[in-house]
Amino acid sequence: MSDFLEIFTHGRRLQGAVKELSVDELESVAQKLDNIIAKRKEREIELQKREQEKQAKIDAIREQMEAAGLGLDDLQGLEGLKKGKASGQKRPVKYILKDDQGKEHPWTGIGRMPKVYSHALAEGKQLSDFKI
């Protein structure tokens, strides 16, 4: 595609590339290019309009904050109030089982039960025996 752009944006190379086209074909290409340009301009105008609307909303919010006596520092303090699970935090371990070799097997009690716990329960032990 870069070869196309190189030819398309260089006057003499473009002239050499289209020398075999008839005038009707050149006019057709020019019309298609005009349509592309018009659509691109419409899209840019729409983007500018959206950006102006966004900026107007930001300005309105900024004015409301100033009227309420609030600043950005006040909003940054609200980060701790976010709902949902904080990423990266592990669940606390509720059960620990020591096997015959003395190796500890921690389990949060959530999700599929590890095999060592299943085997211990099958031998008659209670899950509460491993509770921390």
C-alpha positions as MATLAB code, in Angstrom:
seq = 'MSDFLEIFTHGRRLQGAVKELSVDELESVAQKLDNIIAKRKEREIELQKREQEKQAKIDAIREQMEAAGLGLDDLQGLEGLKKGKASGQKRPVKYILKDDQGKEHPWTGIGRMPKVYSHALAEGKQLSDFKI';
ca = [
       0.000    0.000    0.000;
       2.904    2.351    0.570;
       3.804    2.094   -3.139;
       0.294    3.205   -4.000;
       0.514    6.184   -1.657;
       3.935    7.081   -2.956;
       2.625    7.189   -6.535;
      -0.669    8.792   -5.548;
       0.938   11.674   -3.679;
       3.674   12.419   -6.217;
       2.441   14.480   -9.185;
       4.676   13.169  -11.939;
       4.452    9.538  -10.841;
       0.675    9.803  -10.658;
       0.536   11.325  -14.119;
       2.664    8.484  -15.474;
       0.500    5.857  -13.731;
      -2.781    7.185  -15.148;
      -1.608    8.080  -18.664;
      -3.412    5.066  -20.140;
      -6.782    6.019  -18.619;
      -9.362    7.836  -20.708;
     -10.814   11.185  -19.681;
     -14.085    9.496  -18.642;
     -12.183    7.066  -16.424;
     -10.177    9.913  -14.899;
     -13.384   11.857  -14.203;
     -14.889    8.764  -12.587;
     -11.830    8.392  -10.362;
     -11.954   12.096   -9.519;
     -15.636   11.831   -8.592;
     -14.939    8.855   -6.312;
     -12.082   10.761   -4.712;
     -14.347   13.789   -4.212;
     -16.909   11.562   -2.493;
     -14.217   10.189   -0.185;
     -13.050   13.705    0.635;
     -16.602   14.886    1.351;
     -17.259   11.953    3.685;
     -13.970   12.521    5.481;
     -14.832   16.211    5.981;
     -18.268   15.269    7.359;
     -16.638   12.814    9.768;
     -14.127   15.439   10.930;
     -16.907   17.984   11.469;
     -18.846   15.397   13.496;
     -15.767   14.621   15.593;
     -15.168   18.320   16.224;
     -18.813   18.729   17.223;
     -18.569   15.815   19.683;
     -15.337   17.205   21.102;
     -16.963   20.627   21.595;
     -19.941   19.006   23.340;
     -17.577   17.032   25.557;
     -15.604   20.164   26.411;
     -18.843   22.023   27.197;
     -19.833   19.251   29.614;
     -16.398   19.354   31.238;
     -16.657   23.118   31.623;
     -20.133   22.801   33.150;
     -18.911   20.206   35.645;
     -15.891   22.340   36.481;
     -18.196   25.310   37.174;
     -20.397   23.139   39.406;
     -17.341   21.955   41.305;
     -16.128   25.525   41.793;
     -19.580   26.576   42.981;
     -19.579   23.704   45.486;
     -16.057   24.536   46.626;
     -14.603   21.246   45.400;
     -11.353   20.561   43.589;
      -9.733   17.625   41.851;
      -7.995   16.649   45.103;
     -11.395   16.088   46.693;
     -12.387   13.691   43.922;
      -9.122   11.778   44.057;
      -9.848   10.955   47.690;
     -12.919    9.013   46.557;
     -10.861    6.245   44.946;
     -11.178    4.137   48.088;
     -14.972    4.158   47.727;
     -14.970    2.175   44.509;
     -17.216   -0.835   44.589;
     -16.120   -4.284   43.609;
     -13.166   -6.460   44.323;
      -9.795   -4.799   44.399;
      -7.585   -6.475   41.844;
      -4.568   -8.347   43.069;
      -5.893   -9.140   46.535;
      -5.890  -12.778   47.472;
      -8.638  -14.362   49.521;
      -7.719  -15.320   53.072;
      -6.830  -18.941   53.743;
      -9.479  -20.695   55.863;
      -8.080  -24.216   56.020;
      -4.597  -25.701   56.339;
      -3.909  -29.420   56.104;
      -0.530  -30.980   56.896;
       0.142  -34.187   54.996;
       2.300  -37.128   56.078;
       5.504  -35.443   54.849;
       4.713  -32.313   56.886;
       3.857  -30.216   53.853;
       1.103  -27.629   54.381;
      -1.784  -27.375   51.934;
      -3.650  -24.055   52.326;
      -7.179  -23.650   50.938;
      -9.513  -20.655   50.936;
     -12.620  -22.825   50.985;
     -13.700  -21.415   47.628;
     -13.666  -23.349   44.420;
     -12.934  -27.002   43.871;
     -11.742  -28.873   46.942;
      -8.108  -30.015   46.660;
      -7.561  -33.786   46.499;
      -5.662  -33.912   49.791;
      -8.747  -32.525   51.546;
     -11.035  -34.948   49.706;
      -8.868  -37.896   50.754;
      -8.775  -36.695   54.370;
     -12.573  -36.342   54.444;
     -12.935  -39.810   52.926;
     -10.806  -41.160   55.806;
     -13.371  -39.804   58.271;
     -11.887  -36.442   59.226;
     -14.031  -33.304   59.364;
     -13.366  -30.109   57.408;
     -13.588  -28.200   60.687;
     -10.450  -30.087   61.840;
      -8.404  -28.084   59.327;
      -9.994  -24.689   60.022;
      -7.601  -21.946   61.075;
];
